[in-house]
C-alpha cells in the first residue's frame, strides 16, 4: 500500500533533519520544525512548508530559515504596538539563500532521495555556517550583518547596536533600495504627522511599517 503524501512529506522532513540533530537541533511538529537555542536570546529554526495540493506525483517541501530573538520580540511588541510580533531577526526561504530564483523541492517517487540529499547538503554547507554567525555576540552579529549586507532586522540594531548604528543602517538600506522614491515619499509624510497618528502595524507597501517604527524610535534620514 502506497504512503499518503503527508506521510512522505513528514518522512522527508525527519530524514533531512538528521543533519541538524547532529548539531544539537530538536524536532517538533512531527519533524516539520527543527530548532535550537544556542543562548538565552537566540532561536535558530528551520521550518518545512508543504502544499495542500500534494498528490502521488508531487509532494512539495519548501524550507524556511529563520532566526528569532527574545529581546527583539519584546522590543517589537512595544515599538510596533503589536502583541503578535515574533522577534524575527533574519529569515529567508532556502532557495533565496542559495540563489536569486524561486524553487520548490519534490519528495514524490524517484525525486525523494535526490531532494533529501540536496536539502541536507544545503543546510550543512550554507545554512549551518550562517546560523553560527547568530551564535556569536551581538556586536559580532551586527558587524557581520553590516559587512555582508545580511538584511538583519532594523530592530536588532536598535536593541543591540544603539541609535547611531541603527540610523546608519537605516540610511544605507533606503539609499540602496530600488524603491527609494516610495520610501522617501512616506518619510516626508511622516515628518508632517503627529506621532500619535502613525501606525507602524499598517503597511501601505512592504517595509512601510518598519520605516514608521524607525521614525517613531527617533531615526532620521538625511
Order of alpha helices (4+ residues) and beta strands (2+ residues): alpha-beta-beta-beta-beta-alpha-beta-alpha-beta-alpha-alpha-alpha-alpha-alpha-alpha-alpha
